[in-house]
């Protein structure tokens, strides 16, 4: 019989913890830059997202910029980045969406941590039975 390529419950939970921790970090960066109207490129901050790669189990693939949503324009005459019409191009970060995503990522992280704890409890109970 060959070795199975199926990931163990512990491997899945650990990958889930890594993915959700990365998502929370990226979401925190998005929230922190929600009002950054100019980056080193001269453009407003562009929202980032975590794209998962599940080809070899669950793992973080890469962090990509959200190119689908457009920058917002806000009328702020006197702002250093305002155009002649007083409009400032602002990041494509929507705070309610980021906060909702943070709650989801946090709950998923907690679920993976709880699964690891239950697995540890099950292993400890099995060891107690063998004594």
C-alpha positions in Angstrom: 0.0 0.0 0.0 1.3 3.5 -0.9 1.6 6.5 1.3 -1.5 8.7 1.2 -1.2 12.3 0.1 -4.1 13.3 2.4 -3.2 16.0 4.9 -3.7 15.2 8.6 -6.2 17.2 10.6 -3.2 18.9 12.4 -1.7 19.9 9.1 -5.0 21.4 7.9 -5.5 23.3 11.1 -2.0 24.7 11.1 -2.3 25.7 7.4 -5.6 27.4 8.4 -3.9 29.3 11.2 -1.2 30.5 8.9 -3.7 31.6 6.2 -6.0 33.4 8.6 -3.0 35.1 10.4 -1.8 36.4 7.0 -5.3 37.6 6.1 -5.5 39.5 9.4 -2.1 41.1 8.8 -3.1 42.2 5.2 -6.5 43.5 6.4 -4.8 45.5 9.2 -2.5 47.0 6.6 -5.5 47.9 4.4 -7.2 49.6 7.4 -4.0 51.5 8.4 -3.7 52.8 4.8 -7.3 53.6 4.2 -6.5 57.4 4.0 -3.1 57.1 2.3 -3.6 59.2 -0.9 0.0 58.9 -2.1 2.5 56.0 -2.0 6.0 55.7 -3.3 4.5 55.1 -6.8 2.6 58.4 -6.6 -0.7 56.6 -6.6 -3.1 56.1 -3.7 -2.6 53.0 -1.6 -4.2 50.0 -3.3 -6.1 47.4 -1.3 -4.4 44.0 -0.9 -5.9 40.6 -0.7 -4.6 37.1 0.2 -5.0 34.6 -2.6 -4.8 31.0 -1.4 -3.1 28.2 -3.3 -4.7 24.8 -2.6 -2.7 22.7 -5.1 -0.4 21.3 -2.5 -2.7 21.3 0.5 -3.9 24.6 1.9 -1.3 27.2 2.0 -0.9 31.0 1.4 -0.2 31.5 -2.3 0.5 35.2 -2.6 -0.7 38.7 -1.7 -2.1 40.6 -4.6 -3.4 44.1 -5.1 -7.1 44.6 -5.7 -7.2 45.8 -9.3 -11.0 45.3 -9.7 -12.2 48.1 -7.6 -11.5 51.8 -8.5 -9.9 54.5 -6.4 -12.4 56.9 -4.8 -12.4 60.6 -5.4 -13.1 62.9 -2.5 -13.5 66.7 -2.6 -10.8 68.0 -0.3 -9.6 71.4 -1.6 -6.3 72.4 0.1 -5.2 68.8 0.4 -1.6 68.4 -0.8 -2.7 65.8 -3.4 -5.8 67.7 -4.6 -6.1 68.4 -8.2 -7.1 71.8 -9.6 -10.8 70.8 -9.1 -10.1 70.1 -5.4 -10.6 66.3 -5.9 -8.2 63.8 -4.2 -7.8 60.2 -5.4 -8.2 58.0 -2.3 -7.5 54.3 -1.7 -9.9 51.6 -2.9 -10.3 50.5 0.8 -13.8 50.2 2.1 -13.6 50.2 6.0 -16.8 48.3 6.6 -15.7 45.5 4.2 -12.3 45.4 5.9 -13.8 45.2 9.4 -16.2 42.4 8.3 -13.3 40.5 6.7 -11.3 40.9 9.9 -14.1 39.4 11.9 -14.4 36.4 9.5 -10.6 35.8 9.5 -10.5 36.1 13.3 -13.3 33.6 13.7 -11.7 31.2 11.2 -8.4 31.5 13.2 -10.2 30.7 16.4 -11.9 27.7 14.8 -8.6 26.3 13.7 -7.1 26.8 17.1 -10.0 25.1 18.8 -9.6 22.1 16.4 -6.0 21.8 17.5 -7.0 22.0 21.1 -9.6 19.3 20.7 -7.1 17.1 18.8 -4.6 17.5 21.7 -7.3 16.6 24.2 -8.2 13.5 22.2 -4.6 12.4 22.0 -4.2 13.0 25.8 -7.3 11.0 26.5 -6.1 8.1 24.3 -2.7 8.1 26.2 -4.6 8.0 29.5 -6.5 5.0 28.3 -3.2 3.2 27.4 -1.8 3.7 31.0 
